Amino acid sequence: MKTILLAACLTLLAAQAQAISRYDPTRLSCGKVQSTIARQGAVILRYQSNRVPGLPLYDRYVQSQQFCTMGEVRTRAYVPSADTKSCPVVQLQAAGQ
């Protein structure tokens, strides 16, 4: 019984980890990027680097501190969007960086 309960818990954790939505902010307006983060709480934004062609950049962006885990802090970041080169968002970062 303990094994089944442990397996069920691990399955739920894995499902939650994969539930985060992924977006390309360059296909959305800055307002839409910000409202999507606010609505979903946490998203992954993935886009191409302007400095290194072909290099994909991605990170996890959050609406509030409640989406951070122990050892993470929120920091201001900027991502490109369809209507601006610097859309302000909040990103997670390991504490002390």
C-alpha positions as CSV (number, residue, x, y, z in Angstrom):
1,M,0.0,0.0,0.0
2,K,2.8,2.4,0.8
3,T,4.4,1.7,-2.5
4,I,1.2,2.5,-4.4
5,L,0.8,5.7,-2.4
6,L,4.4,6.8,-3.1
7,A,4.0,6.0,-6.8
8,A,0.8,8.1,-6.9
9,C,2.4,11.1,-5.2
10,L,5.4,10.9,-7.6
11,T,3.1,10.8,-10.6
12,L,1.2,13.9,-9.4
13,L,4.5,15.8,-8.9
14,A,5.7,14.9,-12.4
15,A,2.3,15.9,-13.9
16,Q,2.5,19.3,-12.1
17,A,6.1,19.9,-13.4
18,Q,5.0,19.3,-17.0
19,A,1.9,21.5,-16.7
20,I,3.7,24.8,-17.2
21,S,2.8,26.5,-20.5
22,R,5.5,27.5,-23.0
23,Y,5.2,30.6,-25.2
24,D,7.2,32.5,-27.8
25,P,7.0,36.1,-26.6
26,T,8.0,37.4,-30.0
27,R,4.6,36.3,-31.3
28,L,2.7,38.2,-28.5
29,S,2.3,41.8,-27.7
30,C,4.0,43.0,-24.5
31,G,0.6,43.4,-22.8
32,K,-0.4,39.9,-23.8
33,V,2.9,38.4,-22.4
34,Q,2.3,40.2,-19.1
35,S,-1.3,39.2,-18.9
36,T,-0.5,35.6,-19.7
37,I,2.0,35.4,-16.9
38,A,-0.5,37.1,-14.5
39,R,-3.3,34.7,-15.5
40,Q,-1.3,31.5,-15.4
41,G,1.1,32.4,-12.5
42,A,4.1,30.9,-14.1
43,V,5.2,30.3,-17.8
44,I,8.3,29.4,-19.7
45,L,9.2,32.0,-22.4
46,R,11.4,30.7,-25.2
47,Y,12.8,32.9,-28.0
48,Q,15.9,33.2,-30.3
49,S,18.9,35.2,-29.1
50,N,19.6,38.5,-30.9
51,R,23.3,38.2,-30.3
52,V,23.9,34.6,-31.3
53,P,21.8,33.5,-34.3
54,G,20.1,30.1,-33.8
55,L,20.6,30.1,-30.0
56,P,17.4,29.5,-28.2
57,L,16.9,31.4,-24.9
58,Y,14.3,30.4,-22.3
59,D,13.5,30.8,-18.6
60,R,10.6,30.6,-16.2
61,Y,8.7,33.8,-15.5
62,V,6.3,34.2,-12.6
63,Q,3.5,36.4,-11.4
64,S,4.3,36.4,-7.7
65,Q,6.6,35.0,-5.0
66,Q,4.2,32.1,-4.4
67,F,5.5,30.5,-7.6
68,C,9.1,30.4,-6.3
69,T,10.6,27.5,-4.5
70,M,13.1,27.6,-1.6
71,G,16.3,29.3,-2.7
72,E,14.7,31.3,-5.6
73,V,14.0,35.0,-5.8
74,R,12.1,37.1,-8.3
75,T,14.1,39.6,-10.4
76,R,13.1,42.1,-13.1
77,A,13.9,40.9,-16.6
78,Y,13.1,42.0,-20.1
79,V,12.1,39.8,-23.1
80,P,11.4,40.7,-26.7
81,S,7.8,40.8,-27.7
82,A,6.0,41.4,-31.0
83,D,5.6,45.1,-30.3
84,T,8.8,46.0,-28.3
85,K,12.4,44.8,-27.8
86,S,12.2,45.1,-24.0
87,C,9.0,43.9,-22.4
88,P,9.3,44.0,-18.5
89,V,8.6,40.7,-16.8
90,V,9.6,38.9,-13.6
91,Q,11.9,36.0,-13.7
92,L,13.1,33.4,-11.2
93,Q,16.7,33.4,-10.1
94,A,18.7,31.3,-7.6
95,A,19.2,33.4,-4.4
96,G,22.6,35.0,-4.2
97,Q,23.2,35.4,-8.0
